[in-house]
Amino acid sequence: MSLFRKVALAVAALAVLVLTGCSEQAYNMREGVTEISKEVYELHMIAIWVCVVIGVLTFGAMFYSMFAHRKSKNPIPAKFSHSTTVEIIWTVIPFIILIALAVPAVSLLIKMEDSSDSDMTVMVKGWQWKWEYKYIDGDNDPSNDVSFFSNLDEQSLKTRDNSGEGFSGTPIDYENYLLEVDNPLVIPAGQKVRFLVTAEDVIHSFWVPDFSVKKDAIPGFVNEVWTKVDQPGIYRGVCAELCGKDHGFMPIVVHVLEQAEYDAWMASKVEEAKSGPDLNERTMAQLMTEGEAAYNKYCAACHMPNGQGNGPFPSLVGSPIIEGDIEKHIDVVVNGVSGTAMQAFGQQLTEAEIAAIVTYERNAWGNDKGDKAQPQDVYDFKNAGKEE
């Protein structure tokens, strides 16, 4: 094959790869559904095509020089060393290109950071490894009482190990594996929503590609970002920071509802918040059933479904905590253990969930303490010493 044909094939292959990459969504940036995301996508495509043109010209000149000035055709090389004019041209043209791209980019960045005149505010807090959402819309707004945690959904929990079959042997066979949650974030369509992003423990990152929203969640700092989604639907994201062993298990799901649907959802959440904690007494059977479900959801990732522990996470079978006083057991779950990976669940779980977990751990896997914790016990423990 001649040199010319080889060069032609190489250029053709490069063009096919570039054009395929630019045209196929699977290999390109997602366009998104918001005005900002569309502007980001358009600017991205402009930059891509500038790079394509530069690449074609650069490689074209290189291939032409290799072919036209090869040794067999020009055995005696030219004697010039440089051209001042050419050097000025190849310095000025990139400078102009950079300025031409920088002006719209800076303008867009300023627009992305401008969260003023927002219609509502949501506090987003990252935890290991879940998200907390709190609606904070004014001093007298009842939605101030609305807050909840968003965890990986139960079906994903069952299939989260690396073998392809999870703790219960359930195969990975559904579309939103590791991208579904129990309590999604809900916002109204057509409203400018400001997010105040922070973290409780380590650095997380709140990322929803369809909104072009990505903001680091840093303990002790509050970062701002905003979005306005006109199209109702379900949009998914993930934590984009490597935040620990369960980094891959804290997805983000946002439900964008029409205003009337959102108002109805918010009203139901306000009523739920007003009702207070569920402190109803439960039987041992009820506590064990609820405890198994809550344990598998919140605790099994570290202590394993059989309670045997995993690496730095101790076994719960016959452990000193299990064998000890039940109030100490409640203390460990509520407040965590300083200096260890055992985090505090007092703010994350309800009194009923904590009582059920404690009871289940003390009476499962061969543990047979026979005692039980009630939601009222957990409530009293959490409020002990507080002024009335």
C-alpha positions in Angstrom: 0.0 0.0 0.0 1.4 3.4 -1.0 2.2 6.1 1.6 -0.5 8.3 0.2 -3.2 5.7 0.6 -2.1 5.0 4.2 -2.3 8.7 5.0 -5.7 9.0 3.3 -7.1 6.0 5.3 -5.7 7.4 8.6 -7.3 10.8 8.0 -10.6 9.0 7.0 -10.6 6.9 10.2 -9.9 10.0 12.3 -12.8 11.8 10.7 -15.1 8.9 11.3 -14.2 8.6 15.0 -14.5 12.4 15.6 -17.9 12.7 13.8 -19.2 9.6 15.5 -18.2 10.9 18.9 -19.8 14.2 18.2 -23.1 12.8 16.9 -23.7 9.9 19.3 -25.2 10.9 22.6 -23.6 7.9 24.3 -20.1 9.3 23.6 -20.9 12.9 24.1 -22.0 15.3 26.9 -25.7 15.0 27.8 -27.7 17.9 26.6 -30.0 18.1 29.6 -33.4 19.6 30.1 -32.8 23.1 31.6 -31.9 26.3 29.9 -28.5 26.3 31.6 -27.7 22.7 30.6 -28.6 23.5 26.9 -26.3 26.5 26.9 -23.5 24.4 28.4 -24.1 21.7 25.7 -24.0 24.3 22.9 -20.8 25.9 24.2 -19.3 22.4 24.5 -20.2 21.6 20.9 -18.7 24.9 19.7 -15.5 24.0 21.5 -15.6 20.4 20.1 -15.9 21.7 16.5 -13.2 24.2 17.0 -11.0 21.3 18.2 -12.0 19.3 15.1 -11.1 22.1 12.7 -7.8 22.6 14.5 -7.1 18.9 14.4 -7.9 18.5 10.7 -5.7 21.5 9.8 -2.9 20.4 12.0 -2.8 16.8 11.0 -3.6 17.7 7.4 -0.5 20.0 7.3 1.6 17.3 9.0 0.5 14.6 6.6 0.9 16.8 3.6 4.4 17.8 4.7 5.3 14.1 5.2 4.1 13.3 1.8 5.1 16.3 -0.3 8.5 16.8 1.3 9.6 13.1 1.7 13.2 12.3 1.2 12.7 10.4 -2.1 11.1 13.5 -3.7 13.3 16.2 -2.0 16.7 14.7 -1.2 18.2 18.1 -0.6 16.5 19.9 2.4 15.7 23.6 2.4 18.1 25.8 4.4 15.7 28.3 6.1 15.4 28.1 9.9 12.2 30.0 10.7 9.6 32.5 9.6 8.7 35.4 11.9 5.4 35.9 10.1 4.3 32.3 10.6 5.3 32.4 14.3 3.2 35.5 14.8 0.3 33.9 13.0 0.3 30.7 15.0 0.6 32.7 18.2 -2.2 35.3 17.5 -4.8 32.8 16.0 -4.9 30.6 19.2 -5.1 33.7 21.3 -8.1 34.9 19.4 -9.7 31.5 19.6 -9.2 31.4 23.4 -10.7 34.8 23.8 -13.7 34.0 21.6 -14.4 30.9 23.7 -13.6 32.6 27.1 -16.2 35.4 26.7 -19.3 33.2 26.4 -17.8 30.7 28.9 -17.3 33.3 31.6 -20.8 34.8 30.9 -22.3 31.3 31.3 -20.3 30.6 34.6 -21.6 33.9 36.1 -25.2 32.9 35.1 -24.7 29.5 36.7 -23.6 31.0 39.9 -26.4 33.5 40.2 -28.9 32.0 42.6 -30.6 35.3 43.4 -34.4 35.7 43.0 -35.0 32.0 43.6 -38.5 30.8 44.3 -37.6 28.2 46.9 -34.6 26.8 48.8 -33.6 23.2 49.6 -30.8 22.3 51.9 -28.9 19.3 50.5 -26.6 17.5 53.0 -24.4 14.5 52.1 -24.0 11.7 54.7 -22.1 8.4 54.5 -23.8 7.2 52.4 -27.1 8.9 51.8 -28.6 12.4 51.1 -30.7 14.6 53.4 -33.1 17.2 52.0 -34.6 20.0 54.0 -37.0 22.6 52.6 -36.3 26.0 54.1 -38.6 28.6 52.6 -39.1 31.4 55.1 -39.5 31.8 58.8 -43.2 31.1 59.0 -43.5 28.6 56.1 -44.7 25.2 57.3 -42.5 23.5 54.7 -39.6 24.4 57.1 -40.6 21.3 59.0 -40.2 19.1 55.9 -36.9 17.1 55.8 -36.1 13.5 55.0 -33.3 11.2 54.1 -32.9 9.6 50.7 -31.4 6.1 50.7 -30.6 3.5 48.1 -33.8 1.6 47.3 -34.4 -1.9 48.8 -34.1 -3.8 45.5 -30.7 -2.3 44.8 -29.7 -3.2 48.3 -30.4 -6.8 47.6 -28.1 -6.9 44.6 -25.3 -4.6 45.7 -22.4 -7.1 46.0 -19.9 -7.7 43.2 -21.0 -11.2 42.2 -24.1 -10.1 40.2 -26.4 -11.7 42.8 -27.1 -9.9 46.0 -27.5 -10.8 49.6 -30.8 -12.5 48.9 -29.7 -14.1 45.6 -31.8 -11.6 43.6 -30.3 -11.1 40.1 -29.5 -7.7 38.8 -32.3 -7.4 36.2 -33.9 -4.0 36.4 -33.1 -0.7 34.7 -32.4 1.6 37.6 -30.1 -0.6 39.6 -28.1 1.6 42.0 -30.0 4.6 40.6 -33.2 4.4 42.6 -34.0 5.7 46.1 -36.7 5.3 48.7 -37.4 9.0 49.1 -36.7 11.2 46.0 -36.1 14.9 46.1 -39.3 16.6 44.8 -39.4 20.1 43.2 -42.0 22.0 41.2 -41.6 22.5 37.4 -41.0 26.1 36.2 -39.6 27.3 39.6 -36.1 28.5 40.3 -34.8 26.2 43.0 -31.7 27.2 45.0 -29.8 24.3 46.6 -27.6 24.9 49.7 -25.1 22.1 49.5 -23.1 20.8 52.5 -22.0 17.6 54.2 -22.1 16.0 57.6 -19.0 13.9 57.6 -16.8 13.7 54.5 -16.7 15.5 51.1 -19.5 14.5 48.7 -20.6 16.0 45.4 -24.2 16.6 44.4 -24.4 16.0 40.6 -27.5 15.8 38.4 -26.3 15.8 34.7 -29.7 16.7 33.2 -29.6 20.0 35.1 -25.9 20.7 34.6 -25.8 20.9 38.4 -22.7 19.7 40.2 -21.5 21.1 43.5 -19.2 19.8 46.2 -20.7 19.1 49.6 -18.0 19.9 52.1 -18.4 19.6 55.9 -18.5 23.1 57.6 -19.1 24.9 54.3 -22.3 25.7 52.4 -22.1 26.0 48.6 -24.9 27.3 46.4 -26.2 26.1 43.1 -29.6 26.4 41.4 -31.8 25.0 38.7 -35.1 25.7 36.9 -36.7 22.7 35.2 -39.6 23.3 33.0 -40.2 19.7 31.9 -41.8 17.5 34.6 -40.2 14.1 34.9 -37.8 11.9 36.9 -34.1 12.9 36.7 -31.2 10.9 38.2 -27.7 11.7 39.4 -25.0 10.4 41.7 -22.5 11.5 44.3 -19.5 12.5 42.1 -16.9 12.4 44.8 -15.1 9.3 46.0 -16.5 9.5 49.5 -15.9 6.1 51.0 -16.7 2.4 50.7 -20.4 2.9 49.8 -19.7 5.8 47.4 -21.5 3.9 44.6 -24.6 3.4 46.7 -25.9 7.0 47.2 -27.7 8.0 44.1 -29.8 11.2 43.6 -33.3 11.0 42.2 -35.3 14.2 41.5 -39.0 14.2 40.8 -40.1 17.3 39.0 -43.9 17.8 39.4 -46.5 20.2 38.0 -47.2 22.9 40.5 -50.5 21.4 41.6 -49.0 18.0 42.2 -46.1 19.5 44.1 -48.4 21.5 46.3 -50.4 18.3 47.2 -47.1 16.4 47.9 -45.8 19.3 50.1 -49.1 19.4 52.0 -48.9 15.7 52.7 -45.3 16.1 54.0 -46.3 19.0 56.2 -49.1 17.0 57.8 -46.7 14.1 58.2 -44.2 16.3 60.0 -46.9 17.8 62.3 -48.0 14.3 63.4 -44.7 13.8 65.3 -42.8 10.6 65.8 -44.4 7.2 65.9 -44.1 6.1 69.5 -46.7 3.3 69.5 -45.7 0.2 71.4 -44.9 -2.8 69.3 -44.8 -6.6 70.0 -41.6 -8.6 69.7 -42.8 -10.1 66.4 -43.4 -6.6 65.0 -40.1 -5.3 66.2 -38.2 -8.3 64.7 -40.0 -7.9 61.3 -39.4 -4.1 61.2 -35.9 -4.5 62.6 -34.8 -7.0 59.9 -35.9 -4.7 57.1 -34.3 -1.7 58.7 -31.1 -3.6 59.5 -30.7 -4.8 56.0 -31.3 -1.3 54.7 -28.9 0.6 57.0 -26.6 -1.8 58.7 -26.0 -4.9 56.6 -23.5 -3.2 54.3 -21.0 -3.0 57.1 -22.0 -5.7 59.5 -23.2 -8.2 56.8 -26.7 -9.6 56.6 -25.7 -12.4 59.0 -24.2 -10.0 61.6 -20.8 -11.6 61.3 -19.1 -8.3 60.4 -16.6 -7.5 57.7 -13.0 -6.3 58.0 -12.9 -3.3 60.4 -16.7 -3.7 61.1 -17.1 -6.0 64.1 -19.4 -9.0 64.4 -22.6 -8.5 66.2 -23.0 -12.1 67.2 -22.4 -12.3 70.9 -20.6 -9.0 70.9 -20.2 -7.0 74.2 -22.7 -4.4 73.0 -25.3 -7.2 72.4 -24.6 -8.9 75.7 -24.5 -5.6 77.6 -27.2 -3.2 78.8 -29.9 -2.3 76.2 -29.6 1.4 76.9 -25.9 1.2 76.0 -26.9 -0.5 72.8 -29.3 2.3 72.0 -26.6 4.8 72.8 -24.2 3.2 70.2 -26.9 3.4 67.5 -28.0 6.9 68.3 -24.6 8.5 68.9 -22.2 6.2 67.1 -18.8 5.4 68.4 -16.1 8.1 68.3 -12.9 7.1 66.5 -14.5 4.3 64.6 -16.5 3.9 61.4 -19.7 3.5 63.5 -21.6 6.7 62.6 -24.4 8.3 64.6 -27.9 7.3 63.4 -29.9 9.5 65.8 -30.7 12.1 63.3 -31.0 9.7 60.3 -33.5 7.2 61.7 -36.8 7.4 63.4 -37.3 6.3 67.0 -39.3 3.3 65.7 -36.5 2.3 63.3 -33.8 2.5 66.0 -35.9 0.5 68.5 -36.5 -2.2 65.8 -32.9 -2.4 64.9 -31.7 -2.7 68.5 -34.3 -5.4 69.2 -33.5 -7.3 66.0 -29.7 -7.3 66.7 -30.2 -8.6 70.2 -32.4 -11.5 69.1 -31.1 -12.6 65.7 -28.3 -14.9 64.4 -28.3 -16.9 67.6 -28.3 -13.9 69.9 -31.1 -14.6 72.3 -31.3 -11.7 74.8 -35.1 -11.8 74.9 -35.4 -8.1 75.6 -36.7 -5.4 73.4 -36.5 -1.7 72.9 -39.7 0.4 72.3 -39.8 3.7 70.3 -40.7 5.5 73.5 -37.4 4.2 75.1 -35.4 5.7 72.2 -37.3 9.0 72.4 -36.7 9.2 76.1 -33.0 8.5 75.6 -32.6 11.1 72.9 -34.4 13.7 75.0 -32.9 12.9 78.4 -31.6 16.0 80.1 -33.3 18.4 77.6 -35.3 21.2 79.1 -39.0 20.9 78.9 
